[in-house]
């Protein structure tokens, strides 16, 4: 019996999905990079689905917002009828109060502000829209597991252990996650799955915050299209493969996947499409693929580094750009891949082998200009999504952009190159359309920078920043504290350096050091005076390595150390100039931040912009009476995160342990006459009478600062 004939490439129907939950202001570029080469090879039967922005826009419809507000009202009423509340009920009650003052049309009105150029660049109006959307994101979480969402991200120490396959893949957890986006899953996404007899359905999972939702959508795809080849790829998938205790367990996490692409995907995905077209059985022999149940499974994940010079360019015309929450399109583009420096001892990115990240590869400048010329039909603002491009390549790219007729404006991440002032790079960058640059400044202490092998001299950093400032280019600085052997006083120097030179930068983000097992630090632990510890046994995906210092360098008393750490907290607060992070203005490298740099220059946000009289407020301060006396005694979300940390010494956190902790009840004090609350535009509820809050004068000051910081007079 003869085998079925091969099919034409154009007849292969494939659907590529970017799952929730992530930035809705612009599409991530991974699917654009997959479809570009695939379509160039004749596989033109594609459909790109940004399920993230589609789901959020679906949930923002008035009929769905109405259901969210009704749920919040039910949560509130149920809690107020009780004298004893569990921690879970206390957390949900505080969230439910955020619906006071919102209407079913509030969310669409806020999103409209992001899309309207006049309102978007009115910072007071913009901040009102941000507050509404943040409140709504909190309210959406009421439909799912308590503590699931943290803005547009998944809370890493929330209702489940995200390092446990048993927790993350449990259908009870996925059912609860699906409840958050159920109107989208059962509506537009189900209709999309029914549109075609899809041969291949792919999920590009770039961030951990997308993982649970990706598993939910894959489950729906498998049920609707049982014969489709389901494939997973993306940086989060690569991390899962890389950090698994046992690589075969990847199929327990991605239960509905047939194929996994654990690295750069253009060549691998094209090989998959070709196999489907020619009806060739899928196997591990296909370069860059892991195939479920195929014989001769590799002992290590296949590492593929693409030839970026020869790839067909990305396709940006695959998206409905009108759906995104920005007044104009911002595109992500990668002229290089990998890192030319590739030495930083803390770095552990991608499927690297013996280096911190993948090797540096550069796309020829003429091909870059071809790509950007096609992209310019869609948008003139570009973020160069790269690890770090070499100084020589950057100079050539700037020269080419300055001479081209494209008139692009762009931002990107670079190393702090001390040669910038000598080479006059500020003017060259500006002539090429550069708006702002992000730098991994890392630390304000030379000793720490030397241990990082950053190749940076801290005394030269102000000169580099001044070079950019003189050209009107904004600077975004990123760093962290807690590096091995760092003393509390040195952590303070990292913040103090920023404050000493605050006129030279616009946005800064200082995080906490995290040890990962592929970094030089983990591989040379004794050299860095680090003792890696065993991960809890419930962790299947070793995303982070617990550790302790080999030495106890603290000569100061505990009280002295505590005093320094308290002072560091104050310094950190002074460094935070803006109240919003990604994806809004103030988030490093966010689309909105780039557009504000383009409009307002390196200061980013206009000084003393008065509220516009053109529009009615999106939301006003509302009043509410609660029967409870002291909401400040209710369980806070920070306590849930602390509980996860405490579980580390007792075998690790699990969904069961967390659920048990959340169900612990306590008696709640009630007020006979009720407590009057003000629910501010930010959604924060506070007592309306200062006498009900310990320290009346302090309360008034807090209230004033709260309102001022959120652009509300």
N, C-alpha and C positions, 0 to 999 in steps of 0.2 A: 504494500500500500504506500503510495507516494505521500511525502510530507507536504503540508500546506505551502503554497508559494510565499515568497518573501513579500512584504508590504512596502509600499512607497513611504519614504521618510515623512512626507507631508501628511500622510494618513494617520500617523501616530499621534494620539491625543494625550497631552500631558498637562497636568495642573500643578503649579508650584505655589505653595502657601507659606506666607510669613505669619506665624501665629501671634495672638496676644500673649503677653502684655508688654508693650514697650512704647516708645516715642511715637505719638500720632501726628507729629508736625512734618515729617518727611519719611519716605520709604527707605528702609535699609537697602544697601546696594547688592547684596549677595545674589538675589534672584535676577537682577539686571545682568549680572556677570555670567550667570548660568544660561540664560535665554539667548544672550548675544551669540556665543559660539554655536549653540545648538541650532538656532534659526539659520545661521550662516551655513551650517552643514545640511540644510534642507528640512530640518525638523521644525516646521512652521505651525504645527497644530497645537500651539501652546495657549495657556491662559494663566496669567499671574493674578494671585489673590492676596491682597494685604488684609488678612483677616483681622489684624489689629485695629486699623483705623475703621474698617467696615463694621466690626463688632461695636466699637465705641460709638460710632455714628448711629448705629441701630439702637443701642441702649439709650442714646440721648433723645430719641423721639419722644414727644410728650406722652404718648400712651404708655411707653415703657418707664419713663420717669415717674409717671403717676403710680405705677405699681411699686416702684422703689420707695416713694414717699409713703405709700400706704403700709408697706412692710415696716418702715421706720416707726410709723404711728402705732402699729400693733406691738412692736418690740417695747416701745415706751409704755403703752397702756398696760401690757402684761407685767412689766417690772414694777410699775407704780401700785399695782394691786397687792404686792407682797411686802412682808416685813423682813423676809430673809432672801438674800440674793446670792447666787453662786458668783464666782469670779467671772465666769462666762457671761452671765446676765449683767453684771456691773460694766464690763467692757462694752457689751452691745448697747446698753442703755446710754452710755456716754456718746457712742457713735450716733445713736438714733436721734439725739438732741440736735444734731447738725442739720436735720431737715427743717427745723423751725425757721420760717422766713423764706424758704425756697418754694417755687411753684413748678408746675410741670413744664413750663416753657423756659425756666431759668437756664437750663443747660444748653439748649440750642441757641439762646441769646448770647451766652458766654462764648460758645464756639464761633458764633458769627463775628464777635469782636476780633478773634484771632485771624479771621479771614479778610477783614475789612481794613485796608491800609490806613485810613484816617483814624479809626478807633485803636488799631493795633499800636500805633506809634504815640498815642496819648497814654503815657505811662500810668496815670491814675486810673484811666478806664481799663487799661490792660490788666492792672493788678486786681481790679474788681473781678474781671473774668477769671483770672487765675484762682482767686479765692473760691468762686462758685464751683469751678471744676474740681478743685481739691476736695471740697466738701462732698461733692457728688461721688468721687472715687471712694471715699470712706464709706458712704452710704451703700454703694454697690456691693461692698464686701459683706454687708449684712445678709445677703442671700447665700453666702458661702461659709467656709470654715472661719471661725473667729481668729483674727490676727493674720489672715491670708495676705492682704494687700498692704503695701506701703507706698502710697502714691501710684506710680505707674510701674511698680516693681513688686515682686513677691518678697515677703518678709522672710529672711533666711532663718530666723529663729521664731517661727510661727507655729501653726497648728500641727505640723509634721516635721520630721527630720528629713531635710532635702538631700542628705547623704545616704539615706536608707532606701533601697529599692523597694522593700516591702511597704514602706510608708507611701512613697511617691506613686507607685503603680497600683495601689489598692483601689479597687473600683468604688469603694465607699467614699474615699477621698476624691476621686475623679468625679463621682456623681455630684459631690458638694461644690467642686470647682466649676463643673458645668452649669450648676444653678446660677452662678454669677453671670454667665453669658448665654443662658438658655434661649432667650428670644432670638439671638443670632444663630445659634446652632440649629434650632428647629425651624428657623425662617430662611434668611438669605443663604446660609451655608448649605443647608439641606437642598435648597433649590439649585445651587451651583453644582453639587454632586450629581444631581439628577439631570443636569443639562446635557451631558455627554457620557458616552461609554468610555470613561477615562482608562487609558492603558497604563498610565503611570501617574501616581499622585505623590508629590514630594513636599516635605516639610523642612523649611530652612530655619533652624533654631539657633539664633545667634546669642541669646542671653538666657541665664538661668531663670529669669522671670517669665520666659515663654514656655519653659519645659512642661509644667502641669497642663497648660492650655493646649499645647501641641499634642500631648497624649490624649486629651479629650477629643480633639478634632480628628486625630488618627483613628480613634475608636469609632467615631461616626462614619469616617470614610470607609473603614473596613466593613461596617454593617451595610452601607449603601452600595459599595462597589467591591464585593468579595473577590472578584477576579483581577482587580487592578494590582500592579506592583507598587507597593508603598515603600518609599525611600526617605530616609532621614539624613540630613547633613547640617553643617553649620558649626560655629566655634563652640557652642555649648555641647553639641554631640561629640566633637573632638575631645573636649575636656572629660566628658563622661567615659569615653574609651580609654583615655590616657590615665585617668585617676582611679579606675576600677581596681579593686583588689584582684579580681579574677575576670579577665577579658570576656570569657563566654557569658558572663552574667549580663552583658549588654542586651541580650535578647530577652531577659526577664524585665528589664526596664522598658525597652521598646518592643513590647509584646506584639504589636500589630505591624511591625516593620518586616519587610522582606529583604531589604538592602540598607546598609549604612555606609555613608561616605565619611570616613574619619579624617578628613584633611581637605586641602584645596580641591575644588570639585568640578571644574570645567571639563577636564579630560575624562574623569570618572563618570560623570553624568552623561556625557556624549557616548561613552562606551556602553552604558546601560541602555540608552535609547536605541543604539545600534543593535544590541542583543535582542531587544524586544521586537525591533523591526524585522530582523532576520530569523526570529523564533529560535535563537540560540539559547540553550539552557544557561541560566545564571550560575556563575561559579566565582571562586576567589581568584581565578586566573585573570579576570577582568581587572585591569590596573586601577588601584585605588579604592576597590570595593570590598566590603565584608558582606557575605551572603548567608542568610539563615539556612541552616541544615545542609550547606554545601560541604562536600568532603574536603579533607586536607586544609582545615582552618589554620590560618597563620598563627604563629605563637606571639607575634607582636603586630600591632596595627600597621597597615601599609602607609608609608609616608610619601606623599606626592608633592613635589614643589614644581609648580607650573612654569613653563617658559612664557613669561608675561610679554615678551617681545612679539611672539607669534600668535597670540590669542586674538580672535575676533573681538571687537570692542563691545562694551556693555550696551544694553538697550534700555533707554529711559522712557520710551514711548509706550511701554507696556502698562503704565499706571494711569489711573484716573486722578490727575493731580488736583482736581477741584475738591477732592474728598479730604485733603490734608489741612491741618489746622494752622495755616500760615497765609499771610497775604500774598506771598509769591513763592515760587518753587525754589527749594534749596536741594542741590544734588550732592550725593556722596560719590567720590571718584578716587581711584587708587592708581596713581602713576608709578608707584613702586610697591614692592612687597618685601616683608622681612625688615631687618634692621642692619644698617651698615656698621654700626658700632658693636652691637651684639656681645657686650661684655658685662652688663650690669648684674651684680651678683644676686639680687633679689628677683630678677625677672625669670618668668617661666611661662611662656606664652606659646600656644599652638603645639603641634606635634613635633617639637624639637627633639633632637637626640642628645648631642653633647654640648649644645650651645643654649643660651637663654631663650632664643626664638629662632625663627626660620632664617635662612640666608638671604641676604639682600639681592633683589633683582629689580632691574629698571626697564621700564618701557621706553623705547626710543622716542625722543621728543617729537619727531614728525607724526608718529602714531598717536601720541598724546593729543596733539593739536587736532588731528582728525576726529578723535573721540569727543573732544570738547566742542568742536564745531557742530557736531550732530546734537550734542547735549544742549548747546546754547539756544536751540529752537524752543526748548522747554523752560530753561531757567538760566539766569546769568550769575547766580550765586552758587559757589561750589565749595564743599569741604573736602580737602585732600585727606582721605582716610588712610593714613600710612603709619607704620611704626616710627620710622625716622628715615628721611632721605639724606643722602650724603651732601655735603656743602657744594661739591663740584656739580652734582646733578641739579641742585637747587638753583645755582647760578645760571646754568644753561636753560632751565625751565623758566626762570624769571625773564631772561633775555628774550626767549621765544614768545612769551605771553605779552611782554611790553611791545614787541614788534607786530604782533598779530592784531587783526581788526576785531577780535572777539569782545573786548571790553568786559571781561569777567571780573567779578570780585570774589575773593576766596580767603579761606583760613585753613590752618593745618597745624599739625604737631611737629616740632623740630627739636633738635638738641640745642642747648645753650652754647653755641659756638663762639669762643672768645675772639675769633677773627672777624666777627661781624663789624665792629667799629672800624677796623683798619681797612676793610674792603668796601666800606660805605654801603653795607647791605640794606640799611633802612630805606634809602632812596631807591635802591633796585627793587626791593620787595614792593614798595609803594607803587612804583611805576608799573609793576606787573599786576596790580590790582589787589594786593594783600590788605586785608582788613585787620586781622589779628593773628597772633601766633600763640600756641600752647606750648609750654615748656615743662618737662619733668625736672623741676628745681630740686625736689627730693628732700633736702635738708639745708639748714643754715649753718651747719658745722662742718668744717673741712675734714676733720677726722672721720666723720660718718661718710662723707662723699668719697673719701679715699677707700674706705671699706666697701662701698658700693661699686667702686671702679667706674665712677661716672665720668671721669676725665674732665671735671669741672673745677675751677678755682672760684670759691665763693666771693673772693674780693673782686673778681672780674665780672660777676653777674650784673651789678648795677650799671656798668658801662654798656653791656649788651642791651639791657632794658632801655637805657637812655638813648641808644642808637635807634631803637624802634620808636620810642616816644617822640623823638625829634622829627620823625617821618609821619607821625600821626597814626601809628599802628598800635593797636591794643595788645596787651600782654595778659595771658592767663597762666597762672602758676600752680603747679601740682606738686605735692610733697606728702610726706608721712612722718609720723613719729613712732617710737617703739622699736627701732632697728636694734638688733643684738648689740649689747654693751652700751647702748645709749643711756646716759644719765638724765634724770628729770630736768636738770639745769640745761642740758643740751637740747632737750625737746623744746624748752622755752625759747632757746635761741632761734629755732626754726620759725616760730611765730614772731619773735622780735625783729628778725631780719625783714620780714614782710612789712611790719609796722614802720621800721626805720626808712623804708623805701616805698611807702604806700602811694606816692605820687607817680610811680613808674609802672604800676600794674592796675588792672581793672577788676579781675576776678581771681580768687585763689581758693584752692581746695586742699585741705590737709587731712589725710586719712590715717589709719593705723596699719602698721606693718603686719603682713600675713606671710607665714612661711608655707611654701609649697615644695613638694618633694623633688621636683625636677630642677630647682634652682641650685646655683653654685653653693649657696649657704647650706642647704640640706645635704649636698654631696660632700661638703668639706666642713661639717658641723663643728669639729673641734677647733679648726682654725678661727671660726667666728664665735667660739666660746658658747656654742649652742648644744643643748641635749634634746634631740627630737624624742618625743614620747609616742607611745602607741595610740592610734586612734581608737575611740570606743568600738567595741565589737559589733555594735549595730550599724556602724558606718560601712557601707559597701563602696561608696565613691569617696575617695580620700581627697576631697577638694582642698582641705587645709591640714597642715601638720601641727598638732599641739607641741609645744616645746617649753623648755625652761632654761635659764642661763646656767652655764657650767660654774660660773663664779658668782659670788655674792659681793658685788663691788661697793655696796652702799656703806659708806662710812658715817653718813649722817644718821641721826635718830629717826625713828618712824615719824615723829611729829614734824621734823624738819622736811622730810620727804613729802608728807601730806601738805605742808604749807606751800612747797614749790609746785606741786601738782595742782593745787587750788589756784595759784597764780597763773599757771599755764592755761587753765580753763578760762580765766578772764581774758588772757591774751588771745585765745582762740575766738572768743566772742567778738573781740574788737576787729579781728581779721575778716569776719563775715560781714561784708558790706551790704549784700542784698539778701532778701529773705527767701528767695526761690532758688531751687536747683533744677536739674534737668527734668522735663524738657523745656523749661521756661527761661526767661531772661535771668541771667545769673548762673545758669548751668554751663559748665565749661564745654565748649564746642557744640552747644545746642544750636539748632537752626534759628531759633528766636534770638539768641544772643548774637549770632552773626548778623542778623538783619538789623539789630539795634546798633551794633558797631558801624554798619554801613550808613545808618541814618544819623547817629549822634556822635560818631567818632570814638576815639579811644576812651572817653569818659564813660561810654556805654549808656548811661541813663542821664537824661537832662537834669540839670540842677534846678531845684525849686519850681518844678512845673506845677502850675495851679490846676486844680480840678476843672475840667471843661464844663461849661453850662449847657452844652449842646445835647447831653443825654441824661435821661433819668438813671439813677443808680440801679445797677443790676440786682443788688440785694442790700437791704438796710439792716441796722441793728434791730433785733426783735426781742420781745419780752416773753418770758415763759415762767410759769409757776410749777415748781417741782415739789412733791410731798416730802422729799428727803432733805435732811438738815445740812449735811456736809458732803458735797460731791468730791471734795478733795481727799476724802478717805476711801474712795472707791479704788478698786484695783486699776493700775495704770498699765499701758501696753509695755512699758519698760520692764515691768515685773515679769511678764511672759518671757521676754528675752533673757532676763536674769535667771529664770527657771531653767532655760536651756543650758546656760553656762554651768549651773549647779549640777545638772545631770551628767556633765562630763566626767565627774569623779565617781559616778555610780553606774557605769555601763553605757552612758549616752542617752540622749533624749529619744523618745519614740512618740508616735501618735497616741498610743494608749496612755503613756505616762502624762503627756500633756493634757489629754482629755480628762484624766482623773484629777489633775491639778486644777483645771478650769471648773470642774463641777463642785469643788469645795465651797461650802456655803458659809456665810456669816450674817449676823443680824445687822440690819441697817437702821440707823436712827432716823426717825421721822419727825417732821415739824407739824404741830397742830394747825398752824395757819399757813403752812407752805413756805417755801423759800423762793423769793423773786430772783429770777435770773435774767441777765442780758446775754443774748446769743449774738455775738459780734459777726460782722460780715465774713470773718475768717472761719466761722463755725464754732469758735471757742465759746463755751458757756461759763460765765462767772457771776457771782452774787451781785445783784443790783445795788444793794446797800453796803457801803464800806464797813458798817458795824458787824456785818455777818462774815467779814473776812478779817482775819487777825492782822492788825496793823492797818488802820484805815488810810493813813497818808501814803503808806507804801503801796496799797492797792490802787489808789488813784494814779500814782506814778506808773505802775505796771499797765494799767488800763490805757493811759495816755500813750505810752511807748508802743503798746500793742497796736493801737489804732494807727499811730503815725507810721509804724514800720510796714503797715499794709496799705499805705496810700489812701487811708480814709481819714478825713478831717472830722 
